Amino acid sequence: MERFPAPARPIVAAMAAAAAADPARAVAFQGAPGANSHIAALQAVPDGLPMPCFDFDDAIEAVQSGSAELAIIPIENSLHGRVADIHFLLPESGLSIIGEFFLPIRYAMMGLGTREQVREVVSHPQALGQCRQWLRAAGISPVTYPDTAGAAALVAERGDPAVAALAPAIAAETYGLKLLVEDIADEAHNMTRFVLLAQQAVPLDGDGPFVTTLIFALPNAPAALYKALGGFATAGVNMTKLESYQRGASFTATEFFADFIGRPGDLAVDRALSELGFHAEWVRLLGSYPMARER
């Protein structure tokens, strides 16, 4: 609680108390009240009780401990790519992905003075990255902070008109700031994809379409990826996302984070996963869930 800026603490305390009284409805999110993740929690789980957490680890731990039924976590943005560290946190969490949600993103610059007084803007690195062209053109220096709405609370706490925050417009009203510029984005298609996490997978009803997320590791050898993914091609399974990253410093194997259309139990998917398992050092399914947006 004390890690949040002072103006956010009473609101965080009230929301946390409501969630603690009914953990079966609690939806943990990273950030202060008014952050994009807060908005996503409200829209994705309308009957839920959003529960602010200072960082991703806290949001995940809330579900692990049973303090919250769900967590909603941003995983990638259409302008700025994947959210840092999330591909390491998800596999290690032991939680299952049970849903996805897409939120259009628009930011506002908010502060205590006038637009002309602003020299620095504080926000989450993702938000700063999504608006970097606008900030450069405006001659404003970016300053990183763990979340967008928390940055707004920090600006309210500091009381310096030369420092503004980049956050969802709702954060200005929440923390008593002026909206200096609205509807900021480098591109109109700015969109963030969130995933919903739970302790256990949930049964999938109907014919879909469904998405499955998994990670796997391959040795750094010629044609390793080609061989491992050949089964998806021959089975006609559409892989819609594939990202690689290194863990540790050995450089002897590469891990991949992937999405594909379908779910285990589908004949074609089972064939593709069998081929992948033969060539991979290991494969870990993170969850199958209804597709929220066409790929």
C-alpha positions as CSV (number, residue, x, y, z in Angstrom):
1,M,0.0,0.0,0.0
2,E,2.8,2.5,1.0
3,R,4.4,2.1,-2.4
4,F,1.6,4.0,-4.1
5,P,1.7,7.8,-4.1
6,A,-0.2,9.4,-1.2
7,P,-3.2,10.6,-3.3
8,A,-3.9,7.0,-4.5
9,R,-3.6,5.3,-1.1
10,P,-7.2,6.0,0.2
11,I,-8.7,4.8,-3.0
12,V,-6.5,1.7,-3.1
13,A,-7.4,0.9,0.5
14,A,-11.1,1.1,-0.2
15,M,-10.9,-1.0,-3.3
16,A,-8.7,-3.6,-1.6
17,A,-11.1,-3.8,1.4
18,A,-14.0,-4.4,-1.0
19,A,-12.1,-7.2,-2.8
20,A,-11.0,-8.7,0.5
21,A,-14.6,-8.9,1.6
22,D,-15.6,-10.9,-1.5
23,P,-12.4,-12.5,-3.0
24,A,-14.5,-14.7,-5.4
25,R,-15.3,-11.5,-7.3
26,A,-11.9,-9.8,-7.0
27,V,-9.9,-9.1,-10.2
28,A,-6.3,-8.1,-9.5
29,F,-4.6,-5.6,-11.8
30,Q,-1.3,-3.9,-11.9
31,G,-1.4,-0.1,-11.3
32,A,-3.2,2.6,-9.4
33,P,-6.9,3.2,-9.8
34,G,-7.5,4.8,-13.1
35,A,-4.9,2.9,-15.0
36,N,-5.7,1.1,-18.3
37,S,-5.6,-2.2,-16.5
38,H,-8.3,-0.9,-14.1
39,I,-10.4,0.1,-17.1
40,A,-9.8,-3.3,-18.7
41,A,-10.8,-5.1,-15.4
42,L,-14.1,-3.1,-15.3
43,Q,-15.0,-3.9,-18.9
44,A,-13.8,-7.5,-19.1
45,V,-15.4,-8.5,-15.8
46,P,-18.3,-6.2,-15.2
47,D,-19.5,-7.9,-12.0
48,G,-15.9,-8.1,-10.6
49,L,-14.3,-6.0,-7.9
50,P,-11.0,-4.5,-9.3
51,M,-8.1,-4.9,-6.9
52,P,-5.1,-2.6,-7.4
53,C,-1.6,-4.1,-7.1
54,F,1.6,-2.2,-7.3
55,D,3.3,-4.6,-9.8
56,F,2.7,-7.7,-11.8
57,D,4.2,-10.0,-9.2
58,D,1.6,-8.7,-6.6
59,A,-1.3,-9.2,-9.1
60,I,-0.2,-12.7,-9.8
61,E,0.4,-13.5,-6.1
62,A,-3.1,-12.3,-5.3
63,V,-4.5,-15.1,-7.5
64,Q,-2.0,-17.7,-6.3
65,S,-2.9,-17.0,-2.6
66,G,-6.7,-16.9,-3.2
67,S,-7.0,-13.2,-2.4
68,A,-8.4,-12.7,-5.9
69,E,-10.3,-15.0,-8.2
70,L,-8.7,-13.5,-11.4
71,A,-5.9,-11.3,-12.5
72,I,-6.0,-9.2,-15.7
73,I,-2.5,-8.6,-17.2
74,P,-1.5,-6.7,-20.3
75,I,0.6,-8.9,-22.6
76,E,1.2,-6.9,-25.8
77,N,0.5,-3.6,-27.5
78,S,-0.1,-3.0,-31.2
79,L,2.4,-0.1,-31.2
80,H,5.0,-1.0,-28.6
81,G,5.1,-4.8,-28.7
82,R,5.2,-7.2,-25.8
83,V,5.0,-6.0,-22.2
84,A,8.4,-6.4,-20.5
85,D,9.0,-9.5,-18.4
86,I,5.5,-10.9,-18.8
87,H,6.7,-13.8,-20.9
88,F,8.8,-14.9,-17.9
89,L,6.2,-14.2,-15.2
90,L,3.3,-16.1,-16.9
91,P,5.0,-19.5,-17.1
92,E,6.5,-19.2,-13.6
93,S,3.2,-18.2,-12.1
94,G,1.5,-21.7,-12.4
95,L,-1.7,-19.9,-13.4
96,S,-3.9,-20.7,-16.4
97,I,-4.9,-18.2,-19.1
98,I,-8.7,-18.4,-19.3
99,G,-9.6,-15.5,-21.5
100,E,-8.3,-12.5,-23.4
101,F,-9.5,-8.9,-23.7
102,F,-8.6,-6.1,-26.2
103,L,-8.7,-2.5,-25.0
104,P,-8.3,0.5,-27.4
105,I,-5.8,2.9,-25.8
106,R,-5.9,6.6,-25.6
107,Y,-3.9,8.8,-23.3
108,A,-4.2,12.3,-22.0
109,M,-1.6,14.7,-20.6
110,M,-2.7,16.0,-17.2
111,G,-1.1,18.3,-14.6
112,L,-1.5,21.2,-12.3
113,G,-0.5,24.1,-14.5
114,T,-0.8,24.9,-18.2
115,R,0.3,23.0,-21.3
116,E,3.0,25.6,-21.9
117,Q,4.5,25.0,-18.4
118,V,5.1,21.3,-18.9
119,R,8.7,20.2,-19.4
120,E,8.5,16.5,-18.3
121,V,5.8,13.9,-18.5
122,V,5.8,10.9,-16.1
123,S,4.2,7.5,-17.1
124,H,4.7,3.8,-17.6
125,P,7.4,2.9,-20.2
126,Q,4.7,1.3,-22.4
127,A,2.6,4.5,-22.5
128,L,5.7,6.6,-23.1
129,G,6.7,4.3,-26.0
130,Q,3.2,4.4,-27.5
131,C,3.4,8.2,-27.5
132,R,7.1,8.8,-28.1
133,Q,6.6,10.6,-31.5
134,W,4.0,13.0,-30.0
135,L,6.3,13.7,-27.0
136,R,9.3,14.3,-29.2
137,A,7.3,16.7,-31.4
138,A,6.1,18.5,-28.3
139,G,9.6,18.8,-26.8
140,I,8.6,17.1,-23.6
141,S,11.0,14.8,-21.8
142,P,9.7,11.3,-20.8
143,V,10.2,10.0,-17.2
144,T,9.4,6.4,-16.4
145,Y,7.1,5.3,-13.5
146,P,5.6,1.8,-12.7
147,D,2.1,2.7,-14.0
148,T,0.1,5.4,-15.7
149,A,-2.5,6.3,-13.1
150,G,0.2,6.1,-10.4
151,A,2.1,8.7,-12.3
152,A,-1.0,10.9,-12.2
153,A,-1.2,10.5,-8.4
154,L,2.6,11.3,-8.2
155,V,2.1,14.5,-10.1
156,A,-0.7,15.5,-7.8
157,E,1.5,14.7,-4.8
158,R,4.5,16.7,-6.1
159,G,2.6,19.8,-7.0
160,D,5.0,20.9,-9.7
161,P,3.3,22.5,-12.8
162,A,6.3,21.7,-14.9
163,V,5.7,17.9,-14.5
164,A,2.7,16.3,-16.0
165,A,1.4,12.7,-16.3
166,L,0.5,10.6,-19.3
167,A,-2.5,8.5,-18.3
168,P,-6.1,7.6,-19.2
169,A,-8.3,10.7,-19.0
170,I,-10.2,9.2,-16.0
171,A,-7.1,9.6,-13.9
172,A,-7.3,13.4,-14.0
173,E,-10.6,13.4,-12.2
174,T,-9.5,10.7,-9.8
175,Y,-6.5,12.7,-8.6
176,G,-7.7,16.3,-9.1
177,L,-5.6,17.2,-12.2
178,K,-6.3,19.3,-15.2
179,L,-6.7,17.7,-18.6
180,L,-4.1,19.6,-20.7
181,V,-4.2,17.5,-23.9
182,E,-6.6,14.7,-24.7
183,D,-6.7,11.7,-27.2
184,I,-2.9,11.3,-27.5
185,A,-1.6,8.3,-29.6
186,D,1.0,7.9,-32.3
187,E,-1.3,5.7,-34.3
188,A,-5.1,5.4,-34.3
189,H,-4.9,1.6,-34.0
190,N,-3.3,1.7,-30.6
191,M,-4.6,-1.4,-28.8
192,T,-3.5,-3.5,-25.8
193,R,-4.2,-7.2,-25.4
194,F,-4.8,-8.4,-21.9
195,V,-5.1,-12.0,-20.6
196,L,-7.2,-13.2,-17.7
197,L,-5.4,-15.6,-15.3
198,A,-7.0,-18.0,-12.8
199,Q,-5.7,-20.8,-10.6
200,Q,-7.4,-23.5,-12.7
201,A,-8.4,-23.8,-16.4
202,V,-12.2,-23.6,-17.0
203,P,-14.2,-25.9,-19.3
204,L,-14.6,-24.6,-22.9
205,D,-18.1,-24.8,-24.2
206,G,-19.2,-24.6,-27.8
207,D,-17.3,-24.8,-31.1
208,G,-15.1,-21.8,-30.6
209,P,-13.1,-20.4,-32.1
210,F,-10.5,-20.9,-29.4
211,V,-6.9,-19.7,-28.9
212,T,-4.2,-21.7,-27.1
213,T,-1.1,-20.1,-25.7
214,L,2.1,-22.2,-25.0
215,I,5.8,-21.8,-24.5
216,F,8.5,-24.3,-25.7
217,A,12.2,-24.5,-25.8
218,L,14.4,-25.6,-28.7
219,P,18.1,-26.3,-29.0
220,N,20.0,-23.7,-31.0
221,A,20.6,-26.1,-33.9
222,P,20.1,-25.8,-37.7
223,A,16.4,-26.1,-38.7
224,A,15.2,-26.8,-35.1
225,L,12.3,-24.3,-35.4
226,Y,11.4,-25.5,-38.9
227,K,11.2,-29.1,-37.7
228,A,9.3,-28.3,-34.6
229,L,6.6,-26.2,-36.4
230,G,6.3,-28.5,-39.4
231,G,3.4,-30.3,-37.7
232,F,1.3,-27.1,-37.5
233,A,1.7,-26.7,-41.3
234,T,0.9,-30.2,-42.2
235,A,-2.1,-30.3,-39.8
236,G,-3.4,-27.0,-41.0
237,V,-3.3,-25.3,-37.5
238,N,-2.9,-21.5,-37.8
239,M,-0.2,-20.2,-35.5
240,T,-1.0,-16.5,-35.0
241,K,1.9,-15.4,-32.7
242,L,5.5,-16.6,-32.3
243,E,8.1,-14.7,-30.3
244,S,11.6,-15.9,-29.2
245,Y,13.6,-14.9,-26.2
246,Q,16.6,-16.1,-24.2
247,R,16.5,-17.1,-20.5
248,G,19.8,-16.8,-18.6
249,A,23.1,-16.4,-20.3
250,S,23.9,-19.9,-21.7
251,F,22.6,-19.2,-25.3
252,T,22.3,-23.0,-25.7
253,A,18.5,-23.0,-26.2
254,T,15.8,-20.5,-27.2
255,E,12.4,-20.3,-25.7
256,F,9.3,-19.4,-27.8
257,F,6.0,-17.9,-26.8
258,A,3.2,-18.8,-29.2
259,D,-0.5,-18.6,-29.9
260,F,-2.5,-20.8,-32.3
261,I,-6.1,-21.2,-33.2
262,G,-7.7,-24.3,-31.7
263,R,-7.3,-26.3,-28.5
264,P,-6.0,-29.7,-27.3
265,G,-8.5,-32.4,-28.1
266,D,-8.9,-31.2,-31.7
267,L,-7.4,-33.8,-33.9
268,A,-5.3,-31.4,-35.9
269,V,-4.0,-29.6,-32.8
270,D,-3.1,-32.9,-31.1
271,R,-1.1,-33.9,-34.2
272,A,0.7,-30.6,-34.3
273,L,1.5,-30.7,-30.6
274,S,2.8,-34.3,-30.9
275,E,5.2,-33.2,-33.6
276,L,6.3,-30.2,-31.5
277,G,6.8,-32.3,-28.4
278,F,9.1,-34.7,-30.4
279,H,11.5,-31.9,-31.4
280,A,11.3,-29.5,-28.4
281,E,13.2,-29.8,-25.2
282,W,10.0,-29.1,-23.4
283,V,6.5,-27.8,-24.1
284,R,4.2,-26.0,-21.6
285,L,0.6,-25.1,-22.3
286,L,-0.5,-21.9,-20.6
287,G,-4.2,-22.1,-21.4
288,S,-6.9,-22.4,-24.0
289,Y,-9.7,-19.8,-24.1
290,P,-12.3,-18.2,-26.3
291,M,-11.0,-16.0,-29.1
292,A,-12.0,-12.4,-28.4
293,R,-10.8,-10.8,-31.6
294,E,-10.3,-12.2,-35.1
295,R,-6.6,-12.8,-36.0
